[in-house]
Each structure stands twice: as C-alpha cells, then as structure tokens.
Amino acid sequence: MDSRDIEDLFAPAGYFNVRRMFGGHGVFDDGLMVALVAQGVVYLKVDAETQRAFEDAGLECFSYMAKGQTKALGYRRMPEAAFDDPDVLVEWTGLARAAARRAALRKAPKNKRPRKGP
C-alpha cells in the first residue's frame, strides 16, 4: 500500500497527509497522527475513551519487537468493513481523530502563571 492508496482509502473521511515513517506510513490530520500503516495493515489511534470500542470489535493492537520485548502502541487495527463502507470508515476514523486530539491536549504545555511582584 503506497501513499496514494492510503490517501484514496481515507478520502471519504476528509483530507489526510500521508508520510513515510519507519518502513510504513503515518496518516495525519492537521498535524496529528491518526493512523499508521505497517506491512499493509491499517491501524487507528486509540485512547482510554475509545479503547473499549476497538476491543469489543476484536481489533488487534499494533505492536513491534524492540530489544527482545514486545512494545504496544496506542493504535488498533482498522475494521475490515471500513475498507468497503465509507460510513464505517468515517465512524472509526472519527474515533481516531478524537483520540489524537485528546492526546495532543494532554501533551500541550500548560500556560505559566504570570509572576507576582515588581
């Protein structure tokens, strides 16, 4: 699956920027990574609020081996139905977008309070 294929796949859900990363691709919405494609498999961003929906659908977690240990990231396989049904794609991509936005908010620097005094 190349960048053009990925852009075409996600087109019903809006515009996404696709970039090559680590032998795969990252799928970005407004600078936030909402999906990754590794070895031809599409994984969507998950967080504590969306994890259950992905688990209930039986969608496997993205993981990789590093230094002899399995590492899991906050991405789960996209449902097969999303490849054929634009409404399903939009629904699941919406969950991934929301998870990516919440993650960005958690990482955003807190505004510092102004100093009191002279």
Phi and psi restraints in degrees (range 20) as a CNS / XPLOR table:
assign (resid 1 and name C) (resid 2 and name N)
       (resid 2 and name CA) (resid 2 and name C) 1.0 -101.3 20.0 2
assign (resid 2 and name N) (resid 2 and name CA)
       (resid 2 and name C) (resid 3 and name N) 1.0 179.3 20.0 2
assign (resid 2 and name C) (resid 3 and name N)
       (resid 3 and name CA) (resid 3 and name C) 1.0 -56.8 20.0 2
assign (resid 3 and name N) (resid 3 and name CA)
       (resid 3 and name C) (resid 4 and name N) 1.0 -41.5 20.0 2
assign (resid 3 and name C) (resid 4 and name N)
       (resid 4 and name CA) (resid 4 and name C) 1.0 -64.8 20.0 2
assign (resid 4 and name N) (resid 4 and name CA)
       (resid 4 and name C) (resid 5 and name N) 1.0 -42.5 20.0 2
assign (resid 4 and name C) (resid 5 and name N)
       (resid 5 and name CA) (resid 5 and name C) 1.0 -60.5 20.0 2
assign (resid 5 and name N) (resid 5 and name CA)
       (resid 5 and name C) (resid 6 and name N) 1.0 -41.1 20.0 2
assign (resid 5 and name C) (resid 6 and name N)
       (resid 6 and name CA) (resid 6 and name C) 1.0 -68.3 20.0 2
assign (resid 6 and name N) (resid 6 and name CA)
       (resid 6 and name C) (resid 7 and name N) 1.0 -43.4 20.0 2
assign (resid 6 and name C) (resid 7 and name N)
       (resid 7 and name CA) (resid 7 and name C) 1.0 -59.5 20.0 2
assign (resid 7 and name N) (resid 7 and name CA)
       (resid 7 and name C) (resid 8 and name N) 1.0 -43.1 20.0 2
assign (resid 7 and name C) (resid 8 and name N)
       (resid 8 and name CA) (resid 8 and name C) 1.0 -63.3 20.0 2
assign (resid 8 and name N) (resid 8 and name CA)
       (resid 8 and name C) (resid 9 and name N) 1.0 -41.8 20.0 2
assign (resid 8 and name C) (resid 9 and name N)
       (resid 9 and name CA) (resid 9 and name C) 1.0 -59.6 20.0 2
assign (resid 9 and name N) (resid 9 and name CA)
       (resid 9 and name C) (resid 10 and name N) 1.0 -45.7 20.0 2
assign (resid 9 and name C) (resid 10 and name N)
       (resid 10 and name CA) (resid 10 and name C) 1.0 -84.9 20.0 2
assign (resid 10 and name N) (resid 10 and name CA)
       (resid 10 and name C) (resid 11 and name N) 1.0 -6.5 20.0 2
assign (resid 10 and name C) (resid 11 and name N)
       (resid 11 and name CA) (resid 11 and name C) 1.0 -51.8 20.0 2
assign (resid 11 and name N) (resid 11 and name CA)
       (resid 11 and name C) (resid 12 and name N) 1.0 -41.0 20.0 2
assign (resid 11 and name C) (resid 12 and name N)
       (resid 12 and name CA) (resid 12 and name C) 1.0 -60.6 20.0 2
assign (resid 12 and name N) (resid 12 and name CA)
       (resid 12 and name C) (resid 13 and name N) 1.0 -21.9 20.0 2
assign (resid 12 and name C) (resid 13 and name N)
       (resid 13 and name CA) (resid 13 and name C) 1.0 -95.8 20.0 2
assign (resid 13 and name N) (resid 13 and name CA)
       (resid 13 and name C) (resid 14 and name N) 1.0 2.0 20.0 2
assign (resid 13 and name C) (resid 14 and name N)
       (resid 14 and name CA) (resid 14 and name C) 1.0 118.1 20.0 2
assign (resid 14 and name N) (resid 14 and name CA)
       (resid 14 and name C) (resid 15 and name N) 1.0 -170.8 20.0 2
assign (resid 14 and name C) (resid 15 and name N)
       (resid 15 and name CA) (resid 15 and name C) 1.0 -86.8 20.0 2
assign (resid 15 and name N) (resid 15 and name CA)
       (resid 15 and name C) (resid 16 and name N) 1.0 134.1 20.0 2
assign (resid 15 and name C) (resid 16 and name N)
       (resid 16 and name CA) (resid 16 and name C) 1.0 -132.5 20.0 2
assign (resid 16 and name N) (resid 16 and name CA)
       (resid 16 and name C) (resid 17 and name N) 1.0 143.8 20.0 2
assign (resid 16 and name C) (resid 17 and name N)
       (resid 17 and name CA) (resid 17 and name C) 1.0 -95.0 20.0 2
assign (resid 17 and name N) (resid 17 and name CA)
       (resid 17 and name C) (resid 18 and name N) 1.0 128.7 20.0 2
assign (resid 17 and name C) (resid 18 and name N)
       (resid 18 and name CA) (resid 18 and name C) 1.0 -111.4 20.0 2
assign (resid 18 and name N) (resid 18 and name CA)
       (resid 18 and name C) (resid 19 and name N) 1.0 129.5 20.0 2
assign (resid 18 and name C) (resid 19 and name N)
       (resid 19 and name CA) (resid 19 and name C) 1.0 -130.3 20.0 2
assign (resid 19 and name N) (resid 19 and name CA)
       (resid 19 and name C) (resid 20 and name N) 1.0 143.0 20.0 2
assign (resid 19 and name C) (resid 20 and name N)
       (resid 20 and name CA) (resid 20 and name C) 1.0 -70.1 20.0 2
assign (resid 20 and name N) (resid 20 and name CA)
       (resid 20 and name C) (resid 21 and name N) 1.0 136.4 20.0 2
assign (resid 20 and name C) (resid 21 and name N)
       (resid 21 and name CA) (resid 21 and name C) 1.0 -150.4 20.0 2
assign (resid 21 and name N) (resid 21 and name CA)
       (resid 21 and name C) (resid 22 and name N) 1.0 128.9 20.0 2
assign (resid 21 and name C) (resid 22 and name N)
       (resid 22 and name CA) (resid 22 and name C) 1.0 47.5 20.0 2
assign (resid 22 and name N) (resid 22 and name CA)
       (resid 22 and name C) (resid 23 and name N) 1.0 42.2 20.0 2
assign (resid 22 and name C) (resid 23 and name N)
       (resid 23 and name CA) (resid 23 and name C) 1.0 79.7 20.0 2
assign (resid 23 and name N) (resid 23 and name CA)
       (resid 23 and name C) (resid 24 and name N) 1.0 2.4 20.0 2
assign (resid 23 and name C) (resid 24 and name N)
       (resid 24 and name CA) (resid 24 and name C) 1.0 -132.8 20.0 2
assign (resid 24 and name N) (resid 24 and name CA)
       (resid 24 and name C) (resid 25 and name N) 1.0 -148.3 20.0 2
assign (resid 24 and name C) (resid 25 and name N)
       (resid 25 and name CA) (resid 25 and name C) 1.0 -138.8 20.0 2
assign (resid 25 and name N) (resid 25 and name CA)
       (resid 25 and name C) (resid 26 and name N) 1.0 145.7 20.0 2
assign (resid 25 and name C) (resid 26 and name N)
       (resid 26 and name CA) (resid 26 and name C) 1.0 -104.4 20.0 2
assign (resid 26 and name N) (resid 26 and name CA)
       (resid 26 and name C) (resid 27 and name N) 1.0 141.5 20.0 2
assign (resid 26 and name C) (resid 27 and name N)
       (resid 27 and name CA) (resid 27 and name C) 1.0 -113.8 20.0 2
assign (resid 27 and name N) (resid 27 and name CA)
       (resid 27 and name C) (resid 28 and name N) 1.0 118.8 20.0 2
assign (resid 27 and name C) (resid 28 and name N)
       (resid 28 and name CA) (resid 28 and name C) 1.0 -117.1 20.0 2
assign (resid 28 and name N) (resid 28 and name CA)
       (resid 28 and name C) (resid 29 and name N) 1.0 142.4 20.0 2
assign (resid 28 and name C) (resid 29 and name N)
       (resid 29 and name CA) (resid 29 and name C) 1.0 -123.4 20.0 2
assign (resid 29 and name N) (resid 29 and name CA)
       (resid 29 and name C) (resid 30 and name N) 1.0 114.3 20.0 2
assign (resid 29 and name C) (resid 30 and name N)
       (resid 30 and name CA) (resid 30 and name C) 1.0 52.7 20.0 2
assign (resid 30 and name N) (resid 30 and name CA)
       (resid 30 and name C) (resid 31 and name N) 1.0 42.7 20.0 2
assign (resid 30 and name C) (resid 31 and name N)
       (resid 31 and name CA) (resid 31 and name C) 1.0 82.7 20.0 2
assign (resid 31 and name N) (resid 31 and name CA)
       (resid 31 and name C) (resid 32 and name N) 1.0 -3.3 20.0 2
assign (resid 31 and name C) (resid 32 and name N)
       (resid 32 and name CA) (resid 32 and name C) 1.0 -104.4 20.0 2
assign (resid 32 and name N) (resid 32 and name CA)
       (resid 32 and name C) (resid 33 and name N) 1.0 131.7 20.0 2
assign (resid 32 and name C) (resid 33 and name N)
       (resid 33 and name CA) (resid 33 and name C) 1.0 -78.0 20.0 2
assign (resid 33 and name N) (resid 33 and name CA)
       (resid 33 and name C) (resid 34 and name N) 1.0 117.7 20.0 2
assign (resid 33 and name C) (resid 34 and name N)
       (resid 34 and name CA) (resid 34 and name C) 1.0 -108.1 20.0 2
assign (resid 34 and name N) (resid 34 and name CA)
       (resid 34 and name C) (resid 35 and name N) 1.0 -14.2 20.0 2
assign (resid 34 and name C) (resid 35 and name N)
       (resid 35 and name CA) (resid 35 and name C) 1.0 -157.2 20.0 2
assign (resid 35 and name N) (resid 35 and name CA)
       (resid 35 and name C) (resid 36 and name N) 1.0 160.3 20.0 2
assign (resid 35 and name C) (resid 36 and name N)
       (resid 36 and name CA) (resid 36 and name C) 1.0 -137.9 20.0 2
assign (resid 36 and name N) (resid 36 and name CA)
       (resid 36 and name C) (resid 37 and name N) 1.0 151.2 20.0 2
assign (resid 36 and name C) (resid 37 and name N)
       (resid 37 and name CA) (resid 37 and name C) 1.0 -122.1 20.0 2
assign (resid 37 and name N) (resid 37 and name CA)
       (resid 37 and name C) (resid 38 and name N) 1.0 119.4 20.0 2
assign (resid 37 and name C) (resid 38 and name N)
       (resid 38 and name CA) (resid 38 and name C) 1.0 -132.0 20.0 2
assign (resid 38 and name N) (resid 38 and name CA)
       (resid 38 and name C) (resid 39 and name N) 1.0 125.9 20.0 2
assign (resid 38 and name C) (resid 39 and name N)
       (resid 39 and name CA) (resid 39 and name C) 1.0 52.4 20.0 2
assign (resid 39 and name N) (resid 39 and name CA)
       (resid 39 and name C) (resid 40 and name N) 1.0 39.6 20.0 2
assign (resid 39 and name C) (resid 40 and name N)
       (resid 40 and name CA) (resid 40 and name C) 1.0 78.9 20.0 2
assign (resid 40 and name N) (resid 40 and name CA)
       (resid 40 and name C) (resid 41 and name N) 1.0 3.8 20.0 2
assign (resid 40 and name C) (resid 41 and name N)
       (resid 41 and name CA) (resid 41 and name C) 1.0 -105.4 20.0 2
assign (resid 41 and name N) (resid 41 and name CA)
       (resid 41 and name C) (resid 42 and name N) 1.0 133.7 20.0 2
assign (resid 41 and name C) (resid 42 and name N)
       (resid 42 and name CA) (resid 42 and name C) 1.0 -96.3 20.0 2
assign (resid 42 and name N) (resid 42 and name CA)
       (resid 42 and name C) (resid 43 and name N) 1.0 128.4 20.0 2
assign (resid 42 and name C) (resid 43 and name N)
       (resid 43 and name CA) (resid 43 and name C) 1.0 -121.1 20.0 2
assign (resid 43 and name N) (resid 43 and name CA)
       (resid 43 and name C) (resid 44 and name N) 1.0 138.1 20.0 2
assign (resid 43 and name C) (resid 44 and name N)
       (resid 44 and name CA) (resid 44 and name C) 1.0 -106.4 20.0 2
assign (resid 44 and name N) (resid 44 and name CA)
       (resid 44 and name C) (resid 45 and name N) 1.0 148.6 20.0 2
assign (resid 44 and name C) (resid 45 and name N)
       (resid 45 and name CA) (resid 45 and name C) 1.0 -64.6 20.0 2
assign (resid 45 and name N) (resid 45 and name CA)
       (resid 45 and name C) (resid 46 and name N) 1.0 136.8 20.0 2
assign (resid 45 and name C) (resid 46 and name N)
       (resid 46 and name CA) (resid 46 and name C) 1.0 -130.0 20.0 2
assign (resid 46 and name N) (resid 46 and name CA)
       (resid 46 and name C) (resid 47 and name N) 1.0 160.7 20.0 2
assign (resid 46 and name C) (resid 47 and name N)
       (resid 47 and name CA) (resid 47 and name C) 1.0 -146.2 20.0 2
assign (resid 47 and name N) (resid 47 and name CA)
       (resid 47 and name C) (resid 48 and name N) 1.0 -171.7 20.0 2
assign (resid 47 and name C) (resid 48 and name N)
       (resid 48 and name CA) (resid 48 and name C) 1.0 -59.1 20.0 2
assign (resid 48 and name N) (resid 48 and name CA)
       (resid 48 and name C) (resid 49 and name N) 1.0 -31.9 20.0 2
assign (resid 48 and name C) (resid 49 and name N)
       (resid 49 and name CA) (resid 49 and name C) 1.0 -79.0 20.0 2
assign (resid 49 and name N) (resid 49 and name CA)
       (resid 49 and name C) (resid 50 and name N) 1.0 -25.2 20.0 2
assign (resid 49 and name C) (resid 50 and name N)
       (resid 50 and name CA) (resid 50 and name C) 1.0 -109.0 20.0 2
assign (resid 50 and name N) (resid 50 and name CA)
       (resid 50 and name C) (resid 51 and name N) 1.0 -13.1 20.0 2
assign (resid 50 and name C) (resid 51 and name N)
       (resid 51 and name CA) (resid 51 and name C) 1.0 -51.6 20.0 2
assign (resid 51 and name N) (resid 51 and name CA)
       (resid 51 and name C) (resid 52 and name N) 1.0 -44.6 20.0 2
assign (resid 51 and name C) (resid 52 and name N)
       (resid 52 and name CA) (resid 52 and name C) 1.0 -61.8 20.0 2
assign (resid 52 and name N) (resid 52 and name CA)
       (resid 52 and name C) (resid 53 and name N) 1.0 -40.6 20.0 2
assign (resid 52 and name C) (resid 53 and name N)
       (resid 53 and name CA) (resid 53 and name C) 1.0 -61.1 20.0 2
assign (resid 53 and name N) (resid 53 and name CA)
       (resid 53 and name C) (resid 54 and name N) 1.0 -41.5 20.0 2
assign (resid 53 and name C) (resid 54 and name N)
       (resid 54 and name CA) (resid 54 and name C) 1.0 -69.6 20.0 2
assign (resid 54 and name N) (resid 54 and name CA)
       (resid 54 and name C) (resid 55 and name N) 1.0 -41.3 20.0 2
assign (resid 54 and name C) (resid 55 and name N)
       (resid 55 and name CA) (resid 55 and name C) 1.0 -62.9 20.0 2
assign (resid 55 and name N) (resid 55 and name CA)
       (resid 55 and name C) (resid 56 and name N) 1.0 -46.1 20.0 2
assign (resid 55 and name C) (resid 56 and name N)
       (resid 56 and name CA) (resid 56 and name C) 1.0 -60.3 20.0 2
assign (resid 56 and name N) (resid 56 and name CA)
       (resid 56 and name C) (resid 57 and name N) 1.0 -30.2 20.0 2
assign (resid 56 and name C) (resid 57 and name N)
       (resid 57 and name CA) (resid 57 and name C) 1.0 -84.3 20.0 2
assign (resid 57 and name N) (resid 57 and name CA)
       (resid 57 and name C) (resid 58 and name N) 1.0 -1.5 20.0 2
assign (resid 57 and name C) (resid 58 and name N)
       (resid 58 and name CA) (resid 58 and name C) 1.0 72.3 20.0 2
assign (resid 58 and name N) (resid 58 and name CA)
       (resid 58 and name C) (resid 59 and name N) 1.0 29.5 20.0 2
assign (resid 58 and name C) (resid 59 and name N)
       (resid 59 and name CA) (resid 59 and name C) 1.0 -91.6 20.0 2
assign (resid 59 and name N) (resid 59 and name CA)
       (resid 59 and name C) (resid 60 and name N) 1.0 123.0 20.0 2
assign (resid 59 and name C) (resid 60 and name N)
       (resid 60 and name CA) (resid 60 and name C) 1.0 -71.7 20.0 2
assign (resid 60 and name N) (resid 60 and name CA)
       (resid 60 and name C) (resid 61 and name N) 1.0 152.2 20.0 2
assign (resid 60 and name C) (resid 61 and name N)
       (resid 61 and name CA) (resid 61 and name C) 1.0 -80.1 20.0 2
assign (resid 61 and name N) (resid 61 and name CA)
       (resid 61 and name C) (resid 62 and name N) 1.0 144.5 20.0 2
assign (resid 61 and name C) (resid 62 and name N)
       (resid 62 and name CA) (resid 62 and name C) 1.0 -75.7 20.0 2
assign (resid 62 and name N) (resid 62 and name CA)
       (resid 62 and name C) (resid 63 and name N) 1.0 130.6 20.0 2
assign (resid 62 and name C) (resid 63 and name N)
       (resid 63 and name CA) (resid 63 and name C) 1.0 -145.1 20.0 2
assign (resid 63 and name N) (resid 63 and name CA)
       (resid 63 and name C) (resid 64 and name N) 1.0 163.4 20.0 2
assign (resid 63 and name C) (resid 64 and name N)
       (resid 64 and name CA) (resid 64 and name C) 1.0 -150.5 20.0 2
assign (resid 64 and name N) (resid 64 and name CA)
       (resid 64 and name C) (resid 65 and name N) 1.0 163.2 20.0 2
assign (resid 64 and name C) (resid 65 and name N)
       (resid 65 and name CA) (resid 65 and name C) 1.0 -95.4 20.0 2
assign (resid 65 and name N) (resid 65 and name CA)
       (resid 65 and name C) (resid 66 and name N) 1.0 134.5 20.0 2
assign (resid 65 and name C) (resid 66 and name N)
       (resid 66 and name CA) (resid 66 and name C) 1.0 -145.6 20.0 2
assign (resid 66 and name N) (resid 66 and name CA)
       (resid 66 and name C) (resid 67 and name N) 1.0 123.6 20.0 2
assign (resid 66 and name C) (resid 67 and name N)
       (resid 67 and name CA) (resid 67 and name C) 1.0 52.4 20.0 2
assign (resid 67 and name N) (resid 67 and name CA)
       (resid 67 and name C) (resid 68 and name N) 1.0 42.2 20.0 2
assign (resid 67 and name C) (resid 68 and name N)
       (resid 68 and name CA) (resid 68 and name C) 1.0 76.5 20.0 2
assign (resid 68 and name N) (resid 68 and name CA)
       (resid 68 and name C) (resid 69 and name N) 1.0 7.0 20.0 2
assign (resid 68 and name C) (resid 69 and name N)
       (resid 69 and name CA) (resid 69 and name C) 1.0 -124.0 20.0 2
assign (resid 69 and name N) (resid 69 and name CA)
       (resid 69 and name C) (resid 70 and name N) 1.0 147.0 20.0 2
assign (resid 69 and name C) (resid 70 and name N)
       (resid 70 and name CA) (resid 70 and name C) 1.0 -83.1 20.0 2
assign (resid 70 and name N) (resid 70 and name CA)
       (resid 70 and name C) (resid 71 and name N) 1.0 126.9 20.0 2
assign (resid 70 and name C) (resid 71 and name N)
       (resid 71 and name CA) (resid 71 and name C) 1.0 -111.2 20.0 2
assign (resid 71 and name N) (resid 71 and name CA)
       (resid 71 and name C) (resid 72 and name N) 1.0 132.4 20.0 2
assign (resid 71 and name C) (resid 72 and name N)
       (resid 72 and name CA) (resid 72 and name C) 1.0 -110.6 20.0 2
assign (resid 72 and name N) (resid 72 and name CA)
       (resid 72 and name C) (resid 73 and name N) 1.0 139.3 20.0 2
assign (resid 72 and name C) (resid 73 and name N)
       (resid 73 and name CA) (resid 73 and name C) 1.0 -110.2 20.0 2
assign (resid 73 and name N) (resid 73 and name CA)
       (resid 73 and name C) (resid 74 and name N) 1.0 168.3 20.0 2
assign (resid 73 and name C) (resid 74 and name N)
       (resid 74 and name CA) (resid 74 and name C) 1.0 -80.0 20.0 2
assign (resid 74 and name N) (resid 74 and name CA)
       (resid 74 and name C) (resid 75 and name N) 1.0 54.3 20.0 2
assign (resid 74 and name C) (resid 75 and name N)
       (resid 75 and name CA) (resid 75 and name C) 1.0 -136.5 20.0 2
assign (resid 75 and name N) (resid 75 and name CA)
       (resid 75 and name C) (resid 76 and name N) 1.0 141.5 20.0 2
assign (resid 75 and name C) (resid 76 and name N)
       (resid 76 and name CA) (resid 76 and name C) 1.0 -129.8 20.0 2
assign (resid 76 and name N) (resid 76 and name CA)
       (resid 76 and name C) (resid 77 and name N) 1.0 152.6 20.0 2
assign (resid 76 and name C) (resid 77 and name N)
       (resid 77 and name CA) (resid 77 and name C) 1.0 -54.6 20.0 2
assign (resid 77 and name N) (resid 77 and name CA)
       (resid 77 and name C) (resid 78 and name N) 1.0 140.2 20.0 2
assign (resid 77 and name C) (resid 78 and name N)
       (resid 78 and name CA) (resid 78 and name C) 1.0 -76.3 20.0 2
assign (resid 78 and name N) (resid 78 and name CA)
       (resid 78 and name C) (resid 79 and name N) 1.0 138.4 20.0 2
assign (resid 78 and name C) (resid 79 and name N)
       (resid 79 and name CA) (resid 79 and name C) 1.0 -60.6 20.0 2
assign (resid 79 and name N) (resid 79 and name CA)
       (resid 79 and name C) (resid 80 and name N) 1.0 142.7 20.0 2
assign (resid 79 and name C) (resid 80 and name N)
       (resid 80 and name CA) (resid 80 and name C) 1.0 -57.3 20.0 2
assign (resid 80 and name N) (resid 80 and name CA)
       (resid 80 and name C) (resid 81 and name N) 1.0 -35.9 20.0 2
assign (resid 80 and name C) (resid 81 and name N)
       (resid 81 and name CA) (resid 81 and name C) 1.0 -60.6 20.0 2
assign (resid 81 and name N) (resid 81 and name CA)
       (resid 81 and name C) (resid 82 and name N) 1.0 -25.7 20.0 2
assign (resid 81 and name C) (resid 82 and name N)
       (resid 82 and name CA) (resid 82 and name C) 1.0 -68.4 20.0 2
assign (resid 82 and name N) (resid 82 and name CA)
       (resid 82 and name C) (resid 83 and name N) 1.0 -20.3 20.0 2
assign (resid 82 and name C) (resid 83 and name N)
       (resid 83 and name CA) (resid 83 and name C) 1.0 -74.2 20.0 2
assign (resid 83 and name N) (resid 83 and name CA)
       (resid 83 and name C) (resid 84 and name N) 1.0 -24.8 20.0 2
assign (resid 83 and name C) (resid 84 and name N)
       (resid 84 and name CA) (resid 84 and name C) 1.0 -111.4 20.0 2
assign (resid 84 and name N) (resid 84 and name CA)
       (resid 84 and name C) (resid 85 and name N) 1.0 -20.2 20.0 2
assign (resid 84 and name C) (resid 85 and name N)
       (resid 85 and name CA) (resid 85 and name C) 1.0 -121.6 20.0 2
assign (resid 85 and name N) (resid 85 and name CA)
       (resid 85 and name C) (resid 86 and name N) 1.0 109.2 20.0 2
assign (resid 85 and name C) (resid 86 and name N)
       (resid 86 and name CA) (resid 86 and name C) 1.0 -58.0 20.0 2
assign (resid 86 and name N) (resid 86 and name CA)
       (resid 86 and name C) (resid 87 and name N) 1.0 -33.6 20.0 2
assign (resid 86 and name C) (resid 87 and name N)
       (resid 87 and name CA) (resid 87 and name C) 1.0 -65.5 20.0 2
assign (resid 87 and name N) (resid 87 and name CA)
       (resid 87 and name C) (resid 88 and name N) 1.0 -39.6 20.0 2
assign (resid 87 and name C) (resid 88 and name N)
       (resid 88 and name CA) (resid 88 and name C) 1.0 -66.4 20.0 2
assign (resid 88 and name N) (resid 88 and name CA)
       (resid 88 and name C) (resid 89 and name N) 1.0 -42.1 20.0 2
assign (resid 88 and name C) (resid 89 and name N)
       (resid 89 and name CA) (resid 89 and name C) 1.0 -59.2 20.0 2
assign (resid 89 and name N) (resid 89 and name CA)
       (resid 89 and name C) (resid 90 and name N) 1.0 -47.4 20.0 2
assign (resid 89 and name C) (resid 90 and name N)
       (resid 90 and name CA) (resid 90 and name C) 1.0 -62.0 20.0 2
assign (resid 90 and name N) (resid 90 and name CA)
       (resid 90 and name C) (resid 91 and name N) 1.0 -41.9 20.0 2
assign (resid 90 and name C) (resid 91 and name N)
       (resid 91 and name CA) (resid 91 and name C) 1.0 -61.1 20.0 2
assign (resid 91 and name N) (resid 91 and name CA)
       (resid 91 and name C) (resid 92 and name N) 1.0 -52.0 20.0 2
assign (resid 91 and name C) (resid 92 and name N)
       (resid 92 and name CA) (resid 92 and name C) 1.0 -71.7 20.0 2
assign (resid 92 and name N) (resid 92 and name CA)
       (resid 92 and name C) (resid 93 and name N) 1.0 -34.8 20.0 2
assign (resid 92 and name C) (resid 93 and name N)
       (resid 93 and name CA) (resid 93 and name C) 1.0 -66.9 20.0 2
assign (resid 93 and name N) (resid 93 and name CA)
       (resid 93 and name C) (resid 94 and name N) 1.0 -34.7 20.0 2
assign (resid 93 and name C) (resid 94 and name N)
       (resid 94 and name CA) (resid 94 and name C) 1.0 -60.9 20.0 2
assign (resid 94 and name N) (resid 94 and name CA)
       (resid 94 and name C) (resid 95 and name N) 1.0 -40.2 20.0 2
assign (resid 94 and name C) (resid 95 and name N)
       (resid 95 and name CA) (resid 95 and name C) 1.0 -62.8 20.0 2
assign (resid 95 and name N) (resid 95 and name CA)
       (resid 95 and name C) (resid 96 and name N) 1.0 -41.9 20.0 2
assign (resid 95 and name C) (resid 96 and name N)
       (resid 96 and name CA) (resid 96 and name C) 1.0 -66.5 20.0 2
assign (resid 96 and name N) (resid 96 and name CA)
       (resid 96 and name C) (resid 97 and name N) 1.0 -41.2 20.0 2
assign (resid 96 and name C) (resid 97 and name N)
       (resid 97 and name CA) (resid 97 and name C) 1.0 -61.4 20.0 2
assign (resid 97 and name N) (resid 97 and name CA)
       (resid 97 and name C) (resid 98 and name N) 1.0 -45.7 20.0 2
assign (resid 97 and name C) (resid 98 and name N)
       (resid 98 and name CA) (resid 98 and name C) 1.0 -62.1 20.0 2
assign (resid 98 and name N) (resid 98 and name CA)
       (resid 98 and name C) (resid 99 and name N) 1.0 -42.0 20.0 2
assign (resid 98 and name C) (resid 99 and name N)
       (resid 99 and name CA) (resid 99 and name C) 1.0 -62.9 20.0 2
assign (resid 99 and name N) (resid 99 and name CA)
       (resid 99 and name C) (resid 100 and name N) 1.0 -42.4 20.0 2
assign (resid 99 and name C) (resid 100 and name N)
       (resid 100 and name CA) (resid 100 and name C) 1.0 -64.5 20.0 2
assign (resid 100 and name N) (resid 100 and name CA)
       (resid 100 and name C) (resid 101 and name N) 1.0 -39.3 20.0 2
assign (resid 100 and name C) (resid 101 and name N)
       (resid 101 and name CA) (resid 101 and name C) 1.0 -66.7 20.0 2
assign (resid 101 and name N) (resid 101 and name CA)
       (resid 101 and name C) (resid 102 and name N) 1.0 -42.6 20.0 2
assign (resid 101 and name C) (resid 102 and name N)
       (resid 102 and name CA) (resid 102 and name C) 1.0 -63.1 20.0 2
assign (resid 102 and name N) (resid 102 and name CA)
       (resid 102 and name C) (resid 103 and name N) 1.0 -40.9 20.0 2
assign (resid 102 and name C) (resid 103 and name N)
       (resid 103 and name CA) (resid 103 and name C) 1.0 -61.8 20.0 2
assign (resid 103 and name N) (resid 103 and name CA)
       (resid 103 and name C) (resid 104 and name N) 1.0 -41.5 20.0 2
assign (resid 103 and name C) (resid 104 and name N)
       (resid 104 and name CA) (resid 104 and name C) 1.0 -65.2 20.0 2
assign (resid 104 and name N) (resid 104 and name CA)
       (resid 104 and name C) (resid 105 and name N) 1.0 -38.7 20.0 2
assign (resid 104 and name C) (resid 105 and name N)
       (resid 105 and name CA) (resid 105 and name C) 1.0 -65.4 20.0 2
assign (resid 105 and name N) (resid 105 and name CA)
       (resid 105 and name C) (resid 106 and name N) 1.0 -38.3 20.0 2
assign (resid 105 and name C) (resid 106 and name N)
       (resid 106 and name CA) (resid 106 and name C) 1.0 -66.6 20.0 2
assign (resid 106 and name N) (resid 106 and name CA)
       (resid 106 and name C) (resid 107 and name N) 1.0 -30.9 20.0 2
assign (resid 106 and name C) (resid 107 and name N)
       (resid 107 and name CA) (resid 107 and name C) 1.0 -87.2 20.0 2
assign (resid 107 and name N) (resid 107 and name CA)
       (resid 107 and name C) (resid 108 and name N) 1.0 -14.5 20.0 2
assign (resid 107 and name C) (resid 108 and name N)
       (resid 108 and name CA) (resid 108 and name C) 1.0 -62.4 20.0 2
assign (resid 108 and name N) (resid 108 and name CA)
       (resid 108 and name C) (resid 109 and name N) 1.0 138.3 20.0 2
assign (resid 108 and name C) (resid 109 and name N)
       (resid 109 and name CA) (resid 109 and name C) 1.0 -65.3 20.0 2
assign (resid 109 and name N) (resid 109 and name CA)
       (resid 109 and name C) (resid 110 and name N) 1.0 140.8 20.0 2
assign (resid 109 and name C) (resid 110 and name N)
       (resid 110 and name CA) (resid 110 and name C) 1.0 -74.5 20.0 2
assign (resid 110 and name N) (resid 110 and name CA)
       (resid 110 and name C) (resid 111 and name N) 1.0 142.3 20.0 2
assign (resid 110 and name C) (resid 111 and name N)
       (resid 111 and name CA) (resid 111 and name C) 1.0 -68.3 20.0 2
assign (resid 111 and name N) (resid 111 and name CA)
       (resid 111 and name C) (resid 112 and name N) 1.0 132.1 20.0 2
assign (resid 111 and name C) (resid 112 and name N)
       (resid 112 and name CA) (resid 112 and name C) 1.0 -78.8 20.0 2
assign (resid 112 and name N) (resid 112 and name CA)
       (resid 112 and name C) (resid 113 and name N) 1.0 142.4 20.0 2
assign (resid 112 and name C) (resid 113 and name N)
       (resid 113 and name CA) (resid 113 and name C) 1.0 -73.7 20.0 2
assign (resid 113 and name N) (resid 113 and name CA)
       (resid 113 and name C) (resid 114 and name N) 1.0 142.6 20.0 2
assign (resid 113 and name C) (resid 114 and name N)
       (resid 114 and name CA) (resid 114 and name C) 1.0 -65.1 20.0 2
assign (resid 114 and name N) (resid 114 and name CA)
       (resid 114 and name C) (resid 115 and name N) 1.0 146.9 20.0 2
assign (resid 114 and name C) (resid 115 and name N)
       (resid 115 and name CA) (resid 115 and name C) 1.0 -72.4 20.0 2
assign (resid 115 and name N) (resid 115 and name CA)
       (resid 115 and name C) (resid 116 and name N) 1.0 143.3 20.0 2
assign (resid 115 and name C) (resid 116 and name N)
       (resid 116 and name CA) (resid 116 and name C) 1.0 -91.1 20.0 2
assign (resid 116 and name N) (resid 116 and name CA)
       (resid 116 and name C) (resid 117 and name N) 1.0 154.1 20.0 2
assign (resid 116 and name C) (resid 117 and name N)
       (resid 117 and name CA) (resid 117 and name C) 1.0 109.8 20.0 2
assign (resid 117 and name N) (resid 117 and name CA)
       (resid 117 and name C) (resid 118 and name N) 1.0 -176.0 20.0 2
